[in-house]
Amino acid sequence: MARPIAETPILTGEDAVRFEERMRQVESLTKEQRAENGRKLQEAVKEAKKLITVCL
């Protein structure tokens, strides 16, 4: 049976300001910067897969 989903907390004060700043930074990335971030993430995942073994 599914568990109930907890309410999302409301951000206030410094947490709210920090969240808004980070949201603006993400929106201001160029397509090239987003593509570079995606490429770096894919490389990091490849490296992590080399270190991880899944046993079923």
mmCIF file as Biopython writes it, N, C-alpha, C and O atoms, coordinates in Angstrom:
data_model
#
loop_
_atom_site.group_PDB
_atom_site.id
_atom_site.type_symbol
_atom_site.label_atom_id
_atom_site.label_alt_id
_atom_site.label_comp_id
_atom_site.label_asym_id
_atom_site.label_entity_id
_atom_site.label_seq_id
_atom_site.pdbx_PDB_ins_code
_atom_site.Cartn_x
_atom_site.Cartn_y
_atom_site.Cartn_z
_atom_site.occupancy
_atom_site.B_iso_or_equiv
_atom_site.auth_seq_id
_atom_site.auth_asym_id
_atom_site.pdbx_PDB_model_num
ATOM 1   N N  . MET A ? 1  ? 0.835  -1.166  0.000   1.0 0.0 1  A 1 
ATOM 2   C CA . MET A ? 1  ? 0.000  0.000   0.000   1.0 0.0 1  A 1 
ATOM 3   C C  . MET A ? 1  ? 0.891  1.245   0.000   1.0 0.0 1  A 1 
ATOM 4   O O  . MET A ? 1  ? 1.947  1.247   0.633   1.0 0.0 1  A 1 
ATOM 5   N N  . ALA A ? 2  ? 0.484  2.283   -0.690  1.0 0.0 2  A 1 
ATOM 6   C CA . ALA A ? 2  ? 1.290  3.492   -0.820  1.0 0.0 2  A 1 
ATOM 7   C C  . ALA A ? 2  ? 1.270  4.313   0.463   1.0 0.0 2  A 1 
ATOM 8   O O  . ALA A ? 2  ? 0.280  4.340   1.195   1.0 0.0 2  A 1 
ATOM 9   N N  . ARG A ? 3  ? 2.387  4.978   0.710   1.0 0.0 3  A 1 
ATOM 10  C CA . ARG A ? 3  ? 2.465  5.874   1.861   1.0 0.0 3  A 1 
ATOM 11  C C  . ARG A ? 3  ? 1.989  7.258   1.440   1.0 0.0 3  A 1 
ATOM 12  O O  . ARG A ? 3  ? 2.165  7.646   0.285   1.0 0.0 3  A 1 
ATOM 13  N N  . PRO A ? 4  ? 1.393  8.003   2.356   1.0 0.0 4  A 1 
ATOM 14  C CA . PRO A ? 4  ? 0.970  9.363   2.000   1.0 0.0 4  A 1 
ATOM 15  C C  . PRO A ? 4  ? 2.176  10.265  1.739   1.0 0.0 4  A 1 
ATOM 16  O O  . PRO A ? 4  ? 3.239  10.092  2.335   1.0 0.0 4  A 1 
ATOM 17  N N  . ILE A ? 5  ? 1.997  11.203  0.863   1.0 0.0 5  A 1 
ATOM 18  C CA . ILE A ? 5  ? 3.058  12.147  0.526   1.0 0.0 5  A 1 
ATOM 19  C C  . ILE A ? 5  ? 3.011  13.299  1.509   1.0 0.0 5  A 1 
ATOM 20  O O  . ILE A ? 5  ? 1.953  13.886  1.737   1.0 0.0 5  A 1 
ATOM 21  N N  . ALA A ? 6  ? 4.155  13.622  2.090   1.0 0.0 6  A 1 
ATOM 22  C CA . ALA A ? 6  ? 4.230  14.718  3.059   1.0 0.0 6  A 1 
ATOM 23  C C  . ALA A ? 6  ? 4.091  16.062  2.347   1.0 0.0 6  A 1 
ATOM 24  O O  . ALA A ? 6  ? 4.420  16.183  1.167   1.0 0.0 6  A 1 
ATOM 25  N N  . GLU A ? 7  ? 3.608  17.057  3.063   1.0 0.0 7  A 1 
ATOM 26  C CA . GLU A ? 7  ? 3.463  18.383  2.493   1.0 0.0 7  A 1 
ATOM 27  C C  . GLU A ? 7  ? 4.827  18.965  2.161   1.0 0.0 7  A 1 
ATOM 28  O O  . GLU A ? 7  ? 5.811  18.685  2.846   1.0 0.0 7  A 1 
ATOM 29  N N  . THR A ? 8  ? 4.886  19.767  1.118   1.0 0.0 8  A 1 
ATOM 30  C CA . THR A ? 8  ? 6.115  20.433  0.740   1.0 0.0 8  A 1 
ATOM 31  C C  . THR A ? 8  ? 6.335  21.619  1.672   1.0 0.0 8  A 1 
ATOM 32  O O  . THR A ? 8  ? 5.440  22.447  1.842   1.0 0.0 8  A 1 
ATOM 33  N N  . PRO A ? 9  ? 7.514  21.709  2.273   1.0 0.0 9  A 1 
ATOM 34  C CA . PRO A ? 9  ? 7.753  22.830  3.191   1.0 0.0 9  A 1 
ATOM 35  C C  . PRO A ? 9  ? 7.821  24.155  2.433   1.0 0.0 9  A 1 
ATOM 36  O O  . PRO A ? 9  ? 8.228  24.193  1.272   1.0 0.0 9  A 1 
ATOM 37  N N  . ILE A ? 10 ? 7.427  25.222  3.086   1.0 0.0 10 A 1 
ATOM 38  C CA . ILE A ? 10 ? 7.471  26.561  2.502   1.0 0.0 10 A 1 
ATOM 39  C C  . ILE A ? 10 ? 8.811  27.178  2.862   1.0 0.0 10 A 1 
ATOM 40  O O  . ILE A ? 10 ? 9.206  27.195  4.028   1.0 0.0 10 A 1 
ATOM 41  N N  . LEU A ? 11 ? 9.512  27.690  1.844   1.0 0.0 11 A 1 
ATOM 42  C CA . LEU A ? 11 ? 10.809 28.311  2.084   1.0 0.0 11 A 1 
ATOM 43  C C  . LEU A ? 11 ? 10.625 29.752  2.529   1.0 0.0 11 A 1 
ATOM 44  O O  . LEU A ? 11 ? 9.808  30.487  1.976   1.0 0.0 11 A 1 
ATOM 45  N N  . THR A ? 12 ? 11.392 30.142  3.528   1.0 0.0 12 A 1 
ATOM 46  C CA . THR A ? 12 ? 11.343 31.514  4.011   1.0 0.0 12 A 1 
ATOM 47  C C  . THR A ? 12 ? 12.757 31.993  4.296   1.0 0.0 12 A 1 
ATOM 48  O O  . THR A ? 12 ? 13.684 31.190  4.407   1.0 0.0 12 A 1 
ATOM 49  N N  . GLY A ? 13 ? 12.914 33.285  4.412   1.0 0.0 13 A 1 
ATOM 50  C CA . GLY A ? 13 ? 14.191 33.871  4.800   1.0 0.0 13 A 1 
ATOM 51  C C  . GLY A ? 13 ? 15.309 33.587  3.823   1.0 0.0 13 A 1 
ATOM 52  O O  . GLY A ? 13 ? 15.121 33.661  2.608   1.0 0.0 13 A 1 
ATOM 53  N N  . GLU A ? 14 ? 16.494 33.255  4.364   1.0 0.0 14 A 1 
ATOM 54  C CA . GLU A ? 14 ? 17.679 33.032  3.543   1.0 0.0 14 A 1 
ATOM 55  C C  . GLU A ? 14 ? 17.512 31.852  2.595   1.0 0.0 14 A 1 
ATOM 56  O O  . GLU A ? 14 ? 18.046 31.869  1.486   1.0 0.0 14 A 1 
ATOM 57  N N  . ASP A ? 15 ? 16.777 30.826  3.021   1.0 0.0 15 A 1 
ATOM 58  C CA . ASP A ? 15 ? 16.542 29.667  2.153   1.0 0.0 15 A 1 
ATOM 59  C C  . ASP A ? 15 ? 15.786 30.088  0.896   1.0 0.0 15 A 1 
ATOM 60  O O  . ASP A ? 15 ? 16.116 29.647  -0.205  1.0 0.0 15 A 1 
ATOM 61  N N  . ALA A ? 16 ? 14.785 30.931  1.052   1.0 0.0 16 A 1 
ATOM 62  C CA . ALA A ? 16 ? 13.991 31.393  -0.095  1.0 0.0 16 A 1 
ATOM 63  C C  . ALA A ? 16 ? 14.843 32.242  -1.033  1.0 0.0 16 A 1 
ATOM 64  O O  . ALA A ? 16 ? 14.744 32.109  -2.253  1.0 0.0 16 A 1 
ATOM 65  N N  . VAL A ? 17 ? 15.669 33.105  -0.477  1.0 0.0 17 A 1 
ATOM 66  C CA . VAL A ? 17 ? 16.532 33.962  -1.295  1.0 0.0 17 A 1 
ATOM 67  C C  . VAL A ? 17 ? 17.526 33.104  -2.070  1.0 0.0 17 A 1 
ATOM 68  O O  . VAL A ? 17 ? 17.730 33.309  -3.266  1.0 0.0 17 A 1 
ATOM 69  N N  . ARG A ? 18 ? 18.150 32.133  -1.379  1.0 0.0 18 A 1 
ATOM 70  C CA . ARG A ? 18 ? 19.125 31.250  -2.027  1.0 0.0 18 A 1 
ATOM 71  C C  . ARG A ? 18 ? 18.462 30.442  -3.145  1.0 0.0 18 A 1 
ATOM 72  O O  . ARG A ? 18 ? 19.056 30.255  -4.207  1.0 0.0 18 A 1 
ATOM 73  N N  . PHE A ? 19 ? 17.236 29.960  -2.914  1.0 0.0 19 A 1 
ATOM 74  C CA . PHE A ? 19 ? 16.514 29.191  -3.922  1.0 0.0 19 A 1 
ATOM 75  C C  . PHE A ? 19 ? 16.252 30.051  -5.158  1.0 0.0 19 A 1 
ATOM 76  O O  . PHE A ? 19 ? 16.469 29.599  -6.282  1.0 0.0 19 A 1 
ATOM 77  N N  . GLU A ? 20 ? 15.790 31.281  -4.958  1.0 0.0 20 A 1 
ATOM 78  C CA . GLU A ? 20 ? 15.516 32.166  -6.093  1.0 0.0 20 A 1 
ATOM 79  C C  . GLU A ? 20 ? 16.783 32.469  -6.879  1.0 0.0 20 A 1 
ATOM 80  O O  . GLU A ? 20 ? 16.748 32.502  -8.109  1.0 0.0 20 A 1 
ATOM 81  N N  . GLU A ? 21 ? 17.902 32.691  -6.195  1.0 0.0 21 A 1 
ATOM 82  C CA . GLU A ? 21 ? 19.164 32.957  -6.882  1.0 0.0 21 A 1 
ATOM 83  C C  . GLU A ? 21 ? 19.562 31.776  -7.754  1.0 0.0 21 A 1 
ATOM 84  O O  . GLU A ? 21 ? 19.974 31.953  -8.901  1.0 0.0 21 A 1 
ATOM 85  N N  . ARG A ? 22 ? 19.440 30.583  -7.215  1.0 0.0 22 A 1 
ATOM 86  C CA . ARG A ? 22 ? 19.822 29.381  -7.984  1.0 0.0 22 A 1 
ATOM 87  C C  . ARG A ? 22 ? 18.884 29.162  -9.167  1.0 0.0 22 A 1 
ATOM 88  O O  . ARG A ? 22 ? 19.318 28.694  -10.220 1.0 0.0 22 A 1 
ATOM 89  N N  . MET A ? 23 ? 17.632 29.487  -9.009  1.0 0.0 23 A 1 
ATOM 90  C CA . MET A ? 23 ? 16.691 29.350  -10.125 1.0 0.0 23 A 1 
ATOM 91  C C  . MET A ? 23 ? 17.055 30.323  -11.245 1.0 0.0 23 A 1 
ATOM 92  O O  . MET A ? 23 ? 16.970 29.965  -12.420 1.0 0.0 23 A 1 
ATOM 93  N N  . ARG A ? 24 ? 17.457 31.540  -10.903 1.0 0.0 24 A 1 
ATOM 94  C CA . ARG A ? 24 ? 17.864 32.517  -11.914 1.0 0.0 24 A 1 
ATOM 95  C C  . ARG A ? 24 ? 19.135 32.071  -12.623 1.0 0.0 24 A 1 
ATOM 96  O O  . ARG A ? 24 ? 19.267 32.269  -13.831 1.0 0.0 24 A 1 
ATOM 97  N N  . GLN A ? 25 ? 20.069 31.474  -11.896 1.0 0.0 25 A 1 
ATOM 98  C CA . GLN A ? 25 ? 21.321 31.019  -12.498 1.0 0.0 25 A 1 
ATOM 99  C C  . GLN A ? 25 ? 21.054 29.930  -13.529 1.0 0.0 25 A 1 
ATOM 100 O O  . GLN A ? 25 ? 21.673 29.923  -14.592 1.0 0.0 25 A 1 
ATOM 101 N N  . VAL A ? 26 ? 20.158 29.028  -13.235 1.0 0.0 26 A 1 
ATOM 102 C CA . VAL A ? 26 ? 19.842 27.942  -14.168 1.0 0.0 26 A 1 
ATOM 103 C C  . VAL A ? 26 ? 19.211 28.511  -15.425 1.0 0.0 26 A 1 
ATOM 104 O O  . VAL A ? 26 ? 19.535 28.078  -16.531 1.0 0.0 26 A 1 
ATOM 105 N N  . GLU A ? 27 ? 18.312 29.477  -15.271 1.0 0.0 27 A 1 
ATOM 106 C CA . GLU A ? 27 ? 17.629 30.051  -16.419 1.0 0.0 27 A 1 
ATOM 107 C C  . GLU A ? 27 ? 18.578 30.835  -17.313 1.0 0.0 27 A 1 
ATOM 108 O O  . GLU A ? 27 ? 18.322 30.962  -18.511 1.0 0.0 27 A 1 
ATOM 109 N N  . SER A ? 28 ? 19.671 31.366  -16.760 1.0 0.0 28 A 1 
ATOM 110 C CA . SER A ? 28 ? 20.558 32.217  -17.531 1.0 0.0 28 A 1 
ATOM 111 C C  . SER A ? 28 ? 21.648 31.448  -18.282 1.0 0.0 28 A 1 
ATOM 112 O O  . SER A ? 28 ? 22.485 32.072  -18.934 1.0 0.0 28 A 1 
ATOM 113 N N  . LEU A ? 29 ? 21.663 30.128  -18.211 1.0 0.0 29 A 1 
ATOM 114 C CA . LEU A ? 29 ? 22.668 29.348  -18.929 1.0 0.0 29 A 1 
ATOM 115 C C  . LEU A ? 29 ? 22.378 29.354  -20.426 1.0 0.0 29 A 1 
ATOM 116 O O  . LEU A ? 29 ? 21.222 29.290  -20.843 1.0 0.0 29 A 1 
ATOM 117 N N  . THR A ? 30 ? 23.434 29.433  -21.228 1.0 0.0 30 A 1 
ATOM 118 C CA . THR A ? 30 ? 23.275 29.352  -22.679 1.0 0.0 30 A 1 
ATOM 119 C C  . THR A ? 30 ? 23.115 27.888  -23.082 1.0 0.0 30 A 1 
ATOM 120 O O  . THR A ? 30 ? 23.355 26.983  -22.282 1.0 0.0 30 A 1 
ATOM 121 N N  . LYS A ? 31 ? 22.713 27.672  -24.311 1.0 0.0 31 A 1 
ATOM 122 C CA . LYS A ? 31 ? 22.572 26.298  -24.809 1.0 0.0 31 A 1 
ATOM 123 C C  . LYS A ? 31 ? 23.903 25.568  -24.760 1.0 0.0 31 A 1 
ATOM 124 O O  . LYS A ? 31 ? 23.956 24.377  -24.454 1.0 0.0 31 A 1 
ATOM 125 N N  . GLU A ? 32 ? 24.980 26.290  -25.064 1.0 0.0 32 A 1 
ATOM 126 C CA . GLU A ? 32 ? 26.307 25.679  -25.043 1.0 0.0 32 A 1 
ATOM 127 C C  . GLU A ? 32 ? 26.693 25.267  -23.625 1.0 0.0 32 A 1 
ATOM 128 O O  . GLU A ? 32 ? 27.261 24.195  -23.417 1.0 0.0 32 A 1 
ATOM 129 N N  . GLN A ? 33 ? 26.380 26.128  -22.644 1.0 0.0 33 A 1 
ATOM 130 C CA . GLN A ? 33 ? 26.698 25.803  -21.254 1.0 0.0 33 A 1 
ATOM 131 C C  . GLN A ? 33 ? 25.882 24.602  -20.789 1.0 0.0 33 A 1 
ATOM 132 O O  . GLN A ? 33 ? 26.399 23.734  -20.085 1.0 0.0 33 A 1 
ATOM 133 N N  . ARG A ? 34 ? 24.612 24.548  -21.177 1.0 0.0 34 A 1 
ATOM 134 C CA . ARG A ? 34 ? 23.783 23.400  -20.804 1.0 0.0 34 A 1 
ATOM 135 C C  . ARG A ? 34 ? 24.319 22.123  -21.436 1.0 0.0 34 A 1 
ATOM 136 O O  . ARG A ? 34 ? 24.357 21.076  -20.789 1.0 0.0 34 A 1 
ATOM 137 N N  . ALA A ? 35 ? 24.733 22.204  -22.702 1.0 0.0 35 A 1 
ATOM 138 C CA . ALA A ? 35 ? 25.275 21.037  -23.388 1.0 0.0 35 A 1 
ATOM 139 C C  . ALA A ? 35 ? 26.564 20.567  -22.706 1.0 0.0 35 A 1 
ATOM 140 O O  . ALA A ? 35 ? 26.774 19.367  -22.530 1.0 0.0 35 A 1 
ATOM 141 N N  . GLU A ? 36 ? 27.420 21.510  -22.327 1.0 0.0 36 A 1 
ATOM 142 C CA . GLU A ? 36 ? 28.672 21.168  -21.639 1.0 0.0 36 A 1 
ATOM 143 C C  . GLU A ? 36 ? 28.382 20.514  -20.296 1.0 0.0 36 A 1 
ATOM 144 O O  . GLU A ? 36 ? 29.034 19.536  -19.931 1.0 0.0 36 A 1 
ATOM 145 N N  . ASN A ? 37 ? 27.412 21.044  -19.557 1.0 0.0 37 A 1 
ATOM 146 C CA . ASN A ? 37 ? 27.039 20.438  -18.277 1.0 0.0 37 A 1 
ATOM 147 C C  . ASN A ? 37 ? 26.531 19.009  -18.485 1.0 0.0 37 A 1 
ATOM 148 O O  . ASN A ? 37 ? 26.859 18.111  -17.710 1.0 0.0 37 A 1 
ATOM 149 N N  . GLY A ? 38 ? 25.732 18.804  -19.534 1.0 0.0 38 A 1 
ATOM 150 C CA . GLY A ? 38 ? 25.225 17.470  -19.834 1.0 0.0 38 A 1 
ATOM 151 C C  . GLY A ? 38 ? 26.344 16.508  -20.185 1.0 0.0 38 A 1 
ATOM 152 O O  . GLY A ? 38 ? 26.332 15.351  -19.764 1.0 0.0 38 A 1 
ATOM 153 N N  . ARG A ? 39 ? 27.323 16.993  -20.965 1.0 0.0 39 A 1 
ATOM 154 C CA . ARG A ? 39 ? 28.451 16.151  -21.351 1.0 0.0 39 A 1 
ATOM 155 C C  . ARG A ? 39 ? 29.277 15.760  -20.120 1.0 0.0 39 A 1 
ATOM 156 O O  . ARG A ? 39 ? 29.691 14.608  -19.984 1.0 0.0 39 A 1 
ATOM 157 N N  . LYS A ? 40 ? 29.512 16.728  -19.228 1.0 0.0 40 A 1 
ATOM 158 C CA . LYS A ? 40 ? 30.272 16.440  -18.009 1.0 0.0 40 A 1 
ATOM 159 C C  . LYS A ? 40 ? 29.531 15.428  -17.131 1.0 0.0 40 A 1 
ATOM 160 O O  . LYS A ? 40 ? 30.146 14.545  -16.534 1.0 0.0 40 A 1 
ATOM 161 N N  . LEU A ? 41 ? 28.224 15.567  -17.061 1.0 0.0 41 A 1 
ATOM 162 C CA . LEU A ? 41 ? 27.425 14.638  -16.263 1.0 0.0 41 A 1 
ATOM 163 C C  . LEU A ? 41 ? 27.508 13.231  -16.843 1.0 0.0 41 A 1 
ATOM 164 O O  . LEU A ? 41 ? 27.660 12.263  -16.097 1.0 0.0 41 A 1 
ATOM 165 N N  . GLN A ? 42 ? 27.409 13.108  -18.167 1.0 0.0 42 A 1 
ATOM 166 C CA . GLN A ? 42 ? 27.503 11.792  -18.796 1.0 0.0 42 A 1 
ATOM 167 C C  . GLN A ? 42 ? 28.863 11.153  -18.526 1.0 0.0 42 A 1 
ATOM 168 O O  . GLN A ? 42 ? 28.940 9.951   -18.273 1.0 0.0 42 A 1 
ATOM 169 N N  . GLU A ? 43 ? 29.927 11.938  -18.575 1.0 0.0 43 A 1 
ATOM 170 C CA . GLU A ? 43 ? 31.261 11.410  -18.282 1.0 0.0 43 A 1 
ATOM 171 C C  . GLU A ? 43 ? 31.357 10.943  -16.823 1.0 0.0 43 A 1 
ATOM 172 O O  . GLU A ? 43 ? 31.939 9.897   -16.533 1.0 0.0 43 A 1 
ATOM 173 N N  . ALA A ? 44 ? 30.784 11.725  -15.921 1.0 0.0 44 A 1 
ATOM 174 C CA . ALA A ? 44 ? 30.816 11.348  -14.503 1.0 0.0 44 A 1 
ATOM 175 C C  . ALA A ? 44 ? 30.041 10.058  -14.271 1.0 0.0 44 A 1 
ATOM 176 O O  . ALA A ? 44 ? 30.457 9.222   -13.469 1.0 0.0 44 A 1 
ATOM 177 N N  . VAL A ? 45 ? 28.932 9.890   -14.957 1.0 0.0 45 A 1 
ATOM 178 C CA . VAL A ? 45 ? 28.131 8.668   -14.817 1.0 0.0 45 A 1 
ATOM 179 C C  . VAL A ? 45 ? 28.911 7.470   -15.340 1.0 0.0 45 A 1 
ATOM 180 O O  . VAL A ? 45 ? 28.895 6.407   -14.720 1.0 0.0 45 A 1 
ATOM 181 N N  . LYS A ? 46 ? 29.594 7.626   -16.469 1.0 0.0 46 A 1 
ATOM 182 C CA . LYS A ? 46 ? 30.413 6.537   -17.011 1.0 0.0 46 A 1 
ATOM 183 C C  . LYS A ? 46 ? 31.481 6.110   -16.013 1.0 0.0 46 A 1 
ATOM 184 O O  . LYS A ? 46 ? 31.699 4.918   -15.797 1.0 0.0 46 A 1 
ATOM 185 N N  . GLU A ? 47 ? 32.148 7.095   -15.404 1.0 0.0 47 A 1 
ATOM 186 C CA . GLU A ? 47 ? 33.187 6.787   -14.415 1.0 0.0 47 A 1 
ATOM 187 C C  . GLU A ? 47 ? 32.580 6.100   -13.188 1.0 0.0 47 A 1 
ATOM 188 O O  . GLU A ? 47 ? 33.166 5.163   -12.648 1.0 0.0 47 A 1 
ATOM 189 N N  . ALA A ? 48 ? 31.423 6.559   -12.755 1.0 0.0 48 A 1 
ATOM 190 C CA . ALA A ? 48 ? 30.777 5.963   -11.582 1.0 0.0 48 A 1 
ATOM 191 C C  . ALA A ? 48 ? 30.363 4.527   -11.870 1.0 0.0 48 A 1 
ATOM 192 O O  . ALA A ? 48 ? 30.462 3.666   -10.995 1.0 0.0 48 A 1 
ATOM 193 N N  . LYS A ? 49 ? 29.900 4.261   -13.092 1.0 0.0 49 A 1 
ATOM 194 C CA . LYS A ? 49 ? 29.493 2.894   -13.451 1.0 0.0 49 A 1 
ATOM 195 C C  . LYS A ? 49 ? 30.657 1.928   -13.379 1.0 0.0 49 A 1 
ATOM 196 O O  . LYS A ? 49 ? 30.458 0.742   -13.118 1.0 0.0 49 A 1 
ATOM 197 N N  . LYS A ? 50 ? 31.856 2.406   -13.602 1.0 0.0 50 A 1 
ATOM 198 C CA . LYS A ? 50 ? 33.036 1.545   -13.520 1.0 0.0 50 A 1 
ATOM 199 C C  . LYS A ? 50 ? 33.273 1.089   -12.079 1.0 0.0 50 A 1 
ATOM 200 O O  . LYS A ? 50 ? 33.844 0.023   -11.846 1.0 0.0 50 A 1 
ATOM 201 N N  . LEU A ? 51 ? 32.835 1.897   -11.121 1.0 0.0 51 A 1 
ATOM 202 C CA . LEU A ? 51 ? 33.090 1.602   -9.716  1.0 0.0 51 A 1 
ATOM 203 C C  . LEU A ? 51 ? 31.938 0.868   -9.033  1.0 0.0 51 A 1 
ATOM 204 O O  . LEU A ? 51 ? 32.100 0.353   -7.927  1.0 0.0 51 A 1 
ATOM 205 N N  . ILE A ? 52 ? 30.780 0.818   -9.686  1.0 0.0 52 A 1 
ATOM 206 C CA . ILE A ? 52 ? 29.592 0.264   -9.051  1.0 0.0 52 A 1 
ATOM 207 C C  . ILE A ? 52 ? 29.283 -1.122  -9.614  1.0 0.0 52 A 1 
ATOM 208 O O  . ILE A ? 52 ? 29.265 -1.315  -10.830 1.0 0.0 52 A 1 
ATOM 209 N N  . THR A ? 53 ? 29.040 -2.086  -8.724  1.0 0.0 53 A 1 
ATOM 210 C CA . THR A ? 53 ? 28.628 -3.423  -9.134  1.0 0.0 53 A 1 
ATOM 211 C C  . THR A ? 53 ? 27.261 -3.701  -8.519  1.0 0.0 53 A 1 
ATOM 212 O O  . THR A ? 53 ? 27.071 -3.552  -7.312  1.0 0.0 53 A 1 
ATOM 213 N N  . VAL A ? 54 ? 26.318 -4.104  -9.354  1.0 0.0 54 A 1 
ATOM 214 C CA . VAL A ? 54 ? 24.979 -4.416  -8.874  1.0 0.0 54 A 1 
ATOM 215 C C  . VAL A ? 54 ? 24.798 -5.924  -8.908  1.0 0.0 54 A 1 
ATOM 216 O O  . VAL A ? 54 ? 24.958 -6.554  -9.954  1.0 0.0 54 A 1 
ATOM 217 N N  . CYS A ? 55 ? 24.469 -6.488  -7.783  1.0 0.0 55 A 1 
ATOM 218 C CA . CYS A ? 55 ? 24.247 -7.930  -7.686  1.0 0.0 55 A 1 
ATOM 219 C C  . CYS A ? 55 ? 22.763 -8.174  -7.419  1.0 0.0 55 A 1 
ATOM 220 O O  . CYS A ? 55 ? 22.193 -7.629  -6.474  1.0 0.0 55 A 1 
ATOM 221 N N  . LEU A ? 56 ? 22.161 -8.985  -8.247  1.0 0.0 56 A 1 
ATOM 222 C CA . LEU A ? 56 ? 20.743 -9.302  -8.054  1.0 0.0 56 A 1 
ATOM 223 C C  . LEU A ? 56 ? 20.581 -10.726 -7.596  1.0 0.0 56 A 1 
ATOM 224 O O  . LEU A ? 56 ? 19.458 -11.181 -7.380  1.0 0.0 56 A 1 
#
